[in-house]
């Protein structure tokens, strides 16, 4: 029944060609209209699912205190000295103007730092710098000494050698329209920085912070859409033109590509998927897969025409031969991408689903629109009687004659490469997601080297009782915890409430340095805190450090740029230290953006292994049913699974680090590499069953009939993913490079290992 459908399908398509074209155009139009719902997201939180434990802890901390989204203006005077009247005046002016940044709720700098000192029995709280233009050298030296001795400032808002300073602006986005709010802040800050650079050319200004990182994700997506995708289109057209040597075939394939991409993105828009750096790769991946489907139809079609068949007969024959393998290849590819739904990272789920939609769409268009399109336009090929693809037959002969050597040689190569998988370290550096040519990455690197890092571990340290933060035992524990962190080599700065109490205790004892210690009486500490809070100006209070009932306080640890493993290890050391050395801290949950990214990579690897395993089982079961052979279904697992293992092995030899972007490669490539295996096995089995050929002759038949198409599609796929490797976003570039490597190994496995394996397994059948 299936064979009859395959034989009649091409006839039916050509008979109702105009209806087919109309239906396909309506389908594309309806799907593409969903594109109006697509938008670039500007929030890094899209990388985390709603039930992500680190995200939940982070959101709980923000609800308790305040959001920590920020913009940091890093200021470096060219004379290398922050403490000059001119530079302090610039900092003061920029501090005041920063209050005008949209959605700003707090601005901290060395000029408005709330310096406290005693005057007789009074506690005086005022800005550290009041009138910078009138300062003499003695006043400058005094301010410098205060700033460089204040632990809340050094390595946070002032460098130890006073050559760089920062202005930290806390941003509270309403969340009504993140796609508008975040860019609004970024554009204002950049404009402000440009104005200040023009007014004060002797001062360098760089911009970092979470708000800027949000926007960097968006810019990375837009850059990929504007650069990587056009390059892919151009290269694909060039390669198709060269390999197919037919203008009409190239145009038809281009239309299938465009229709498939529009369908994938449009339906993604209807579903509600945002455009993120990972999902921005959708057009590029759909492009390569759509070409693979079209090429198989076209190569057979052109081959039959060169044999002398009329155009329509060649179309019918091509559809008869390729309908099942193209369907199987598309369906298994879609399954591979759908396995990305096991991912812990929503953007990768969006990418997998949109590409799966594009793959299904490309199958529909390649077996409906493409053959009808080819039937309507002129196709010029040189007709001749040679039925054979001579280069492929020569290669087939080499494989048949050297099958024993190739089998053991490829087996050894696979074992060696796979053995290097263990050299891969599951690790990530999330700031390094951005290429060094991106301004945000340059500014972050500069800030980390000269002022303070961007990586933070945030704690909500709980005393367990209202007003408990004034408990001397609790203060002693949190001070000891803060001091332990300061001694860790990875740590730049620790912002802790205990430093405030140390300073207040000294102030309330006539600024005597001997009293720079924690209060020993709870009621005294509570009185100091109340007096201090009443003296603070609006916008510079302690709401970002202590909760309403004063039962817990926020502790922020800023580190140098660390890998995810190093950061998780530091977090664990902190947890262990707390358990062993404190008694009054009832709970201290670690969270923060950096930790969220550190944990997500490892979690994603585990879930993607589960997804890939499920996809492999489903694909193998499908192939067993399609090929009506349990043995062939099991055999197909080797060339389907081994290429990814070889690719990760080679990656272990050359790079040795697998991060978030590479954690989805196995699931992605599983569907893609099945394409080669399905087409080769389908031709091999057709030769064995329909033509009753021996196993070696069936291998020759498969190479002759599908070898060139597999080479063409593999080249196109490799080029497409290598273009993705040009992305300025590391998640995409690493994914593109490793996927290209896996596709090369897949072709090698299907050409050099699968045929010898088939001949070895069918040896007894040949004798019979």
N, C-alpha and C positions, 0 to 999 in steps of 0.2 A: 504493500500500500504506500509505504514511504517512497519507494523507488518510482512508483507511478506518479506520485505528487511531484517529485523532483523533475521527472521527464516532462510533465505537463505545465509546470509552474511558469517556465519561460514563455511558452506559447500564450498562456493567459495574460501575462504581464504585457506582452507586445500587442495583444488584441485590444486591450483596454488602456493603451498608453496615455491617452489624453485625460482619462479619468484618474489614472495613477498620478500624473503630474499635478492635477488639480487638488487631489486629496493630500499629497505631500506638501504642496505650497500652503494649503489651509492649516495643516498640522504645524508647520514651521511658524506661520504667522501667529497662531494661537499661543504656542509655547513661548515664542520670542517676546510676546507682549508682557510676559512676566518680568522682563528685564527692568521695567520701570520701578520695581520694588527692590532692586539691588542697591546696596550702599556700602561704602567702605567704613568698617568699624574703626574707632579710634581708642579702643579700650583693650589693654593687655589682658583683662580678666576674661575675655572671650576664649582664652586658651584653657580655661578651667571649667569643668562641669559644675552644675549647681550643688552636687553632693560631694565635691572635692573636700576632704577633711582640712587641708591647709587653707583653702579659701574660706571655709566656714569659720575656722579659728580667727582668720584675719578680719572677716566681717564682724565677728563678735567683738574683737578688740576695737575696731573703728566705732562701733555703736557705743561702747563703753566710754571712749575718750573722744577722739575726733578723727576724721580722715587724714591720712598722711600724704595724699597726693600733693606734689609740690613742683615748683620751678626754682632752680638754683642758678643764680647769676654769679659766675666765677670771674673775679676781677683781678687782673694782674697789671700793676703799673710797670711801665717799661724801665723805670729806674730801679726796680726791685725792692722798693720800700713802701709798704702800705701806710706807715705812720708819718706822713707829711701833710701839711695843711691842705694842699691841693687835692691829694688823693682822698683824704678823709672827707673833704667837701663833696667830691664826686660820689663817694659811697653814701653820704648823708642825703644828697639830692636823689640818687637812684633809689634809696630806701623809701623816701617819701613818695616818689612817683610809682613805686611798685605797689602801693596801696590801691592804685587805680586799675591794676590788672583785673580783668573780669573774674568774679567769683573768688577773689583773694580774701582770706579771713585773718591772716596773720603774716607779718613781715619781720624777720629776725636778721640783724646784722650787728657788726661790732659797734656801730655808732648808736643804735637804739637799744643796745644791751642794757638791761635794768641792773645797773651797778648799785650795790647796797653798801652803806657805811654808817657808822655811828656818829652822832653829834650830841654830846652830853648824854642824855637819856633817850634821845629820839633815834629812830631808824629812818634814815634818808634813802629813798629809792629814786633814781633818776637815770636818764640816758648817759651812757659812758662818754659820749662826745656831744657837746652842746653847741659850741660855736667854733668850728674847726679853723676858720680863717684867722681868728684872733689868738690861736695857740702859739706860745713860744716853745723853745726847745725843751724847757723843763716840763711844761704841760704835756708835750708830745711824749717825752720819756716816761712820764707818769702813766699816761693812758696805755702806752705800749707794755709797761710792766704789769699793769692790771690785766690787760687782755691776755698776755702770754702766761699768766699765772692762773687763769681761770679755766678749770677743766671742762666746763660746758662750751667753751669757745675753741680751744686749741684742737686742731685736726678736725674741726667741724666748720667754723666760720673764719678761722685764721690759721695759716700755716705756722709751724714752730719757728721758722726763720723770718716770718712776717713779710714774705714777698708776694703772697697771694691771699685773698680774702673772698668771702662769699656772702651773698644775700639770699636767704632762704624764704620763699614765698609759699605759704600753705594755701592750697586751692581746694575749695569745697564746691565741686560741680553739682548742680541741682539734679542732674540725671534725667531731665525731661527729654533732651535731645542731644545725646552724647556726640553724634556725628557733627553737630554744630558747635557745641559748647567747647570741646577740647581744641578744635582748630581756632576758635575765637581767642582762646587764651594764648595759643602759640603765635598767632599772627600779631597780637598786641605786644607780646614780649619781644618778638623779633624786631618789630618796628621800634619799640622803646630802646632796645640794644643798639640798633643802627643809628638812632638819633644821638644817643650818648657817645657812640664812637666818633661821630662827626664833630660833636662839640668838644670831645676830649680825646684827640688822636693818640695821646701818650698813655692811654689805658686800653688794655685788651679785655674784651668781655666775651665770655663763653657761656652757653646755656645748657644745663643738664636738668635732671629731675624726672619724676614719673610721668608728668604731663608731656614732657618732650619725648619720652620713650613711647608713650601711647601714639604720638604723632609719627614717630619714626616707623612704627609698624605700618601705619597707613601709607606713608611715603614709599616704603619698600614695596607694598602691594601695587601702588600706582606706577612706580618705576618699572616693575616687572611687566605690567600690562602694556606699558608704552614702549618697552625696549625688547624684552625677551620674546613676546608673542609675535611682533612684526618680523623679527629676525628669523624665528621659526618658520613663519609663512614663506618668507623669501627663500630660505634654504630648501624647504620642502618642495617648492615649485621648481627650483633649479634641479634638484635631484630627480624629481619625478619626470621632468622634461628629458633629462639625460637617459634615465633608465627605461622609460616607456617609449620614448622617441615618437610621441604622437600628441599633437596639440589638443585635439578633442578629448582624449583620455585625461590629460592634465587638467583641462577646464572642468570636466565632469567630476574629477576627484576633488578639485577646489570647492565646487558647489556642495558636495557631500560634507566636506570639512566645515564649511560655513554653516550649513543647516544643522549639523550635529552640535557645534559650539553654541549656536543660538538657542537650540532646544535645551541643552544642559544648563546654560546660564539662566534662561527664562524660567524653566521649571524650578530651578534653585531659588529664583526670586519669588515665585509663588509660594514655595515652602517656607520662605522667610530666612534663608541663609544669608549671612553678611559676607562681604568680600574681605578676606584676611590674607596675609602673605602666603600661607599654605594654599588656601582655596583659589588664590589668584593664579595658581599654576594650572587650573582646570582647562582653559583653552589650549594650552601647550600640550597637555597630555591627551585630551580628546583629539586634537589635531593629529598626533602620531598614530593613535589607535584607529581613527577613521581612515587614514591612509592605508594602514595594514589591511583593513577589510576591503577597501576599493581595489587595491593592487591585486589581490588574489582573483577577483572577478575579471579585472582588465588583462592580466597577464595571460590567462587561459583564453580569453576572448581574442586577443591580438594573435596569440599562437595559432588558434584555429583559423583565423582569417589568413594568416601567412601560409597555412596549409592549402588554402584555396576555397574554404567554405564561404558562402554568402554571409553578409554581415548578420542578418537576423538569425540564421542557423548557428553562427558562431556564438551569438548571445545566448541562445537557448542551450547550447552544449555547455557553455561556461557556467550557467546557472545550475544545470543538471549536475555537473561535477562538483561545484563548489558550495552549493546551498547548505548541505549538511555540515561540512567542516567550518564554513564561515559562521554558521549559527552556533556550532559548538564552541568555536574560538571566542566568539563575542559573549556567549553566555558564561563561559568559564572566566573570561576576563572581567566581566561584570561581577561575578561572585568574588573574585580576588579583591576588587576595589570595595565591594560591600563589606568584606571582612574588616575594613577600616572602621566600621561601626563599633568594633571592640575597643577602639582607641579611647584613652582617657582624655584626649584633647579634641574638643568639639570642632575646631577648624579642620582637622584631619578627617573627622567624620563627614563634614560638609564636602571636603574635597573628594572623598571616596564615593559619596552618594551622587554628586554632580557628574563625576567622571563615569560612574556606572550608567547614569541616565544618558550621557553622551555616547557611550559604547553601544547601548541598545539602539539609540537613535541612528548611529552610524551604520549598524547592521541593517536597519529598516531602509535607510536611504540607499545603501549600496546594493541592495537586492531588488529595489523598486525603481527609485528615481534614476539611478546611474545607468542601468541597462536601457531604460526607455530613452534617456537623454542620448546615449550612444547610438540608438537606432534612428534618431531624428537628424543627427548631424553627420557630415561626411567623415569617414575614417580612411586614411590612406596608409596602406601597408603594402610592402612588396610580396606578392604571392609566390610561393615556391612549394615544391613537393616534399621537401625535407621535413619530416615529422619530428625530428630530434633536436634537442638542445645540446649541441656538440660539447661545449665547455662543461656542462653539468654531467653529461655522459662520461667524459674523461675523468671527472672527479669521482663519479660513482664507481668507475672501474678501479680507480686507485683505492677506494674504500673497500670494495669487494676483495681485491687481491691482497690488501694489507690488513684484513679485518682482525686477525689475531694480534698483530702488533698494535693496532689502534685500540683494541679493546683493553689490553693490559696497560698500554701507555696512558690512555685516558683514565683508567681506573686508578693508576698510581698518581697521576696528576691531581685527580679529584681528592684522593685521600690526603695528599700533601697539603693542598690548599685548605681543605676543610679543617685540618688539624690546627691551622693558625687562627681559627675563630676565637679560641680562648685568649688570644693576645689582645682582643678588643676589650677596652675598659668602658663600662657603661657610665659615661661622663658627659658633662655639658658646662659651658660658660655662657650664660644667657645674654650678656652684653655683647659677646662675640657673635651672636646671631647676625649682627649688622657688620657689613664690610667696612674696612678701614677708610674707604673713600666717602662713606656717609658722614656728614658733619656731626651728627649726634654721637657716633662712635668716637670720633676724634676728640670731641669735647669731654666725653666721659673718661677717656684715657688720660687726657690732660689733668682733669680734676682729681682722678685717682692718684696720679703721680705727684701732684703739687699741693693738694688741699685735703680732700677726703674722698673715700670710696662711695660707690652708689649702692653697694650691697649692704643690706641691713637684716638683723634678726631682732624682732620686736617681741617683748614679753609683757604680759599683763600679770604682775606679781601681786598675789592676793594675801592679805593678812588674816582673812577669815572673820573679821568683826568690823563694825562701823567705827571709823576713826582710828583703825588699827595701824595706819601708816605712821602715826606718832608714837607708837610703841617702841621704846628703846631697843628691845630685842629684835623687832622687825627691821628697824633702821640699821642695826648692826649687821644683820644677815644680808640685807640688800646692798649695803656698802661693801661687805666682804665679797659678795657675788660680783659686783661691779669691778672691784679691784682685781679679782681673779681674771675676769675677761680682759682687763687692760694689760695683763701680763702675757696674754696669748699673742704669739707673733703675727697672727693673721688680722688682729684687731687694730683699727685706726682710732676709734673713738667710742666712748660709752656715755650716753646721756642718761643720767640717773637722778632721782629725787633726793637721794642721800647727799649729793653735792650741794643742793640748796640748803639743806639743814646744817651742813658743816659751816657754810658761809654765814648763815643767820646766827648760829651759836657764837661765832667769833664777833659778828657785828654787835650783838647784844651784850658783849663783855668788853666794850670799848675798843673793838678791833684788835684785841690782843691776840697775836699769832698762837699763843699757848692754848687758846680756847677754840682753835680750829679743829674741833672734834664734835662728835654727835652728842646732843643733849641726853642726860641720863634719867631725866624725869619726863614722863609722858605728858602731863599737863603743861609743863614748860614748853615742850616741843610743839604742842597744839597751839599754844598762845603765840609762839614765834610765827608759826605758819599762818594763823589768822591775821596777825599784824602785817605780815608780808603781803598776803593776798589783798588786803584792803588798800595797800599802797601802790599796787600795780595798775598801770593804765589799761583802758579797754583795748582788747585785741592782743595783749601780751600777758594774759593771766596764765594760770596753771591748769586750765581745763584740758589741755592736751597731754598732761602728765598724771593727773589724779582724777579718780572718778567722783561722783556726786557725794556719796556718803563717806568718802575718804577711807575706804576699806582696801583699795588696791591702787597701784601706781604703775605707770608705763616705763619700761626700761628699753632703750634702743641701743643696739650694738651695731656699729658701722665697721665693716671689714674692707680689706683690700679686695681686688677682683679675684674670686676663687672659683674653682671648678665645683660642680654640684656635689661630687663625692667629698671634697674637702669641707664644703659648707655643712653637709649633713653630719660629717664626723665632728666638726666643731660644735654643732648643736647637741650632739649626743654627749660630748665631753661636758657641756654645760649642764645637761640633765643629770649626769652622773655626779657632778660636783655638788649640785643642789641637794641631792638625796643624802650625800655623805656628810655635808658640812653645815646644813641649816636646820633650825628647829621651829622658827617662827613664821617661815614662808609656807603657807598652806598649799599654794598651787602657783605654778608659773608656766603658762602655755606659750610655747614659741610659735611665732607666725611671721608673716611678712611676704612681700612679693618675691624676694630672692629665694626664700625657702620654698615657696610654692613652685617656682620653676625648677628648683633643685630636685624636689621629690617627684615631679610629674614625669620626668624622663624614665626613671626606673619603673614606675607604675605602668607607664605606657608600653615598655618592652614586654612586661609580663602579660598584659592583656592582649597585645598584638600577637604574641606567640600562641595564645589560646585561639584568637581569631584566625590566624593562618592555619593552624591545625584543623579547625572546623572547616575552613574553606578547602583545604587539601582533601579531606575525607569526602566532602560533598562533590568536588570536581572529579575525584577518582571514581566515585560511585556513578556519576553521570556518564563518564567515559566508558565504564563497564557496560552500562545499559546501551549507550550509543553504538559501541563497537561490537556488542554482543559477545564479549570475551572477557572472562575474569582475569585471565593471564595478561592480556593486553592492557587492561585497566591498571593492574599492578605494575606492569612494566613502565607505563606512562608516568608513574610517580617518581621514578628516578630522574629522568630529564626535566621534570617539572620542579622538583625540590632541590636537586643538587646545584643548579646554577646559582641560586641565592646563597647557599652555603659556601660555594667557591668564592662568590663575590665578597662575602663578609670575611672569608679567610684571607683573601688578597688585601682587603681593607685593614685587617689586623697586621699584615706584614708592612704595609705602607704608611698607615695612619695610626691605627691602634686605639681609636676613640670613637665610640658610637653614642650619639646624642639623640635628642628628641626627633630631629628630622629623619634620621636613619632608622628609627625604630619602626617605621611603617613601610620600609622598602620591601621587606619579605612579603607582606600582604599585597602590596602593589604589583610587584614583579611576578608573583605567582600566577595571576591572571594573564599577564602579558606573555610570559614564556610558554604558557600552555598553547598559545596560538601556533608556534612552530611545531610542537609535538603533535597536536591534533591534525594539522594539515599533512604532516609527513606520514603519520599512522593511517590516516584515511586513504591516502593514495597507495600505501603499502598493502593495506587490507583489500582495497579494490582490485589490485593486481593479483593477489593471492586467491580471492574468492570469485571474482568475475572472469578474470583472464586465466586463472589456474596456473600462474607462473610460479617457478621455484622461488625460494627466499632470496637468493642473490639477484635473480632477474626482477623480483618485486622491488628490491632496493634500487636497481637501475631505473625501473619504471617511476618510482617515487621521485628520484632525483631529476629525471627527465621532465616530469610533469609539474612538479611543485618546487624544485630546487631554486630556480631563478626567482620565483615569487618570494620565497623565504629569505633569500639574500636581499632582495629589494626592500622588503618590509623591515628586516633587521637593520639595514643601513639607515633607513628613514627613521626608525625608532631611536637608534643610537644617536643620530644627529639631533633629533628633537630633544632628547634628554640631555645631551651635551650642551645644547643651547640653554636649557634650564640651569645647567651648572654655572652659567655666566651671571646668574642672579646675584644681586648685592645682599640678598638675605640668605644666611647660611643654611637655614632649614631647607630651603629650596635647592641651593647650589649643591650641597652634599647629597641630597636625595637624588638630584638629577645625575650626578657623577656616578654614584653607586648603582643606580638603576641602569645606566648605560653599560657599566661593566657587567652586570648580571645578564643583560640581553646578549652581549657578546658571548658570554659563557654558555648561554642557552643555545645559541646557534651552533657553537662548537659541540655541545653535548648531543644535539639532534643530528649533526652531520658526521661526527667522528666516533660517537659512543653508541647511540641508539641503533644505527644500522648493524654494526657488528654484534650487538646484543640480540637483535631480532634474528640474525642469521644463526647465532649460537643456540638460541632457544628453539628455532625451527629446524635444527639440523636433522633430527629424527624424522620429522615430517617430510623433509626433502628426500631422504633415503627411501621412505615408503612410496 
